[in-house]
Amino acid sequence: MTHKPELPGVNRRDLLSATALSLAAAAATSATAAAQTASAAGRTGSSTRSRKIRIGIIGAGSNLQNVQIPGFRKIPECEIVAVANRSLESSKRVTDKFGIPKPYANWRDLLDDKDIDAVSIGTPPYMHRTMTLAALESGKHVLTQARMANNVAEAREMLAAAQRYPQLVTQIVPMSQSYWQDNLLKKLIWGGEIGEVLSVDAQRVQTTRRQLTGEGGFADEDGELSFRQSTEESGYNALSVGQTYEEITRWAGLATRVMAMSKVHVPYRKGADGQMVSINVPDHIDALYELANNAQVHLRISATSGLSSGNYTWIYGTKGTIHTNQERKLFLGKAGDDKLSEVPNPREAQARYRVEEEFINAIRGVEEVKMNTFDMGVQNIEFVEAVYRSSKTGQAVYLPM
């Protein structure tokens, strides 16, 4: 895992082309996506294009209920017909709430329903591989929540399965918290406003509901136990490592070498049964990684940094600097300026959330999945696992694995 592969000789002056190539590899993934779109176009000409696409929900937690279900319900070309939660009673609560006809006690029973065309998977990552493989084998399109899987091995199995069924659409829900800045950052960086990127410094501070109501982001020693604090349920995914890397990748490209240190500041939490449970997922991580053009990225993610300055990103180039802050404002300064100035960022120029629309359009054969494909999911999980392995071994991990 820690040997260094052959890397292309990209010097610092090749930043723009290197970044564009990395993003093209991550975003286009033309072989799988194009095959899925072409297959869907041929299949839907006389079938699903002439009727509504029927969606089954597996794991209708808060995110599915607050985002995905309302998103699907806005699309005239689809309808949600079934829900499978941990129990029949839980499924019925959701179907009653949203007027969905079929509650199931078991997700496998939902997959056996021949009337369902596609599934949206909202479970923790440890079930994504099993459910995705079963759904594809059942002939159903798959939209799954991020992170893609528990580890790289599982993610690669999912990608291989998607490639075996090119007639079926597969997609991962993208991280949307940075939509407000994505387009503007790409415009400024790719347009050469700051010259060649030399380094990036990013901090993401995570807080629980208790911290948001007055604890100030300090170590939450009395906080509730979450599946995100279990490697069995969440795999190597820790804090927002995966989603922050996804965000930076959109305008900076992929990592080639990763080094990390991590710490568990709150080693025990109380479980649902009142018993104390040992925690093995870190609540503070520092990662240092290198891009294809040799620029360095320092990433700090913490759930224990009380009263910090919050989330920020600094992007340093040969001719200028970009800064984004907690208030969702973006600033730019160039060589010769004495300070940074805010850059206008009108809402109509910002990226917008349209995951469900893209998924349904891909099934209908009228659009290609771009955010996010399974190829991109594997690249993301590789970084997540690299951070985990480096923090455990103290060694650098080279990508791709």
C-alpha angles and dihedrals in degrees: 000000000000101000116113115245125210106282127195115256099251115166126200093264090061092066099119096046093043092050092046092050092049092049092045090054091048099041106033101044083170100181097061100030096044092047091050092049093047092047091047091049092054093044098045098049092097104009126039093019088062096049140032119281109241117225129200120199119216113191105009099198127155095288093051092046095046100039119008101042094048088045094055092044090060092059114087092201096064142045134196108235106168146024130198118190132162091288139013089248092054091047091050092053090058096042090049091048095052102027094247113161106220127051116186129198093208133035092223089059088054090053089052090059104107092199092067117091102182142010134216111209116208102166126117114282096263090074099042097089096047094045095043094051091047092047093051091047087053090055096252130137114239134221111176134183121248137284090065098216145334095270146351095273092057093044091053091051089054092049092048090051091050089052090051090056105042090160089067124075118232125187141164121218106250126227105262104182091095097047089106092065106025099091095043093048092051091048093051099040099039089042090060097243092143098028117228116357111243103174145350128212116192133173127189117185116195124203136188124226089259091054092048090056095058115309091099099221097297121142104298100219093170096045123128121264113256133192086242088070093059124081088202092062103027102028118205091338110119129179109319097322094124098044094045091051089049089052095050093043090063092071105015105040131227132329121249101185130023134194124176146172125197141182137201103216095173104045098178135041134179115256128214090270092055094252121127114250126202113240121218100172113092122241094199126045135175115190129180118193140170129229127216091265091052094254113145127230122200112199122188119184120176144167092186105056103110120199092001123154089262129228117352144152128206118192114190121197137173092260106025152357133242124201129185122187146195091272091061094250125138124212132191132195129177135200107288095029118115094212145007119270127206115254117219111248110182116200093237090061094052125096114259133213112257106145098135091045092052091048094051092044090052091052089050089051097241100107139030122235110250104157106073125352124180089250088060090046092057091051090051095049090048089060092045091052092044090057090050095047095045092049090052099044103029089230133117117256119211123216141256091041 
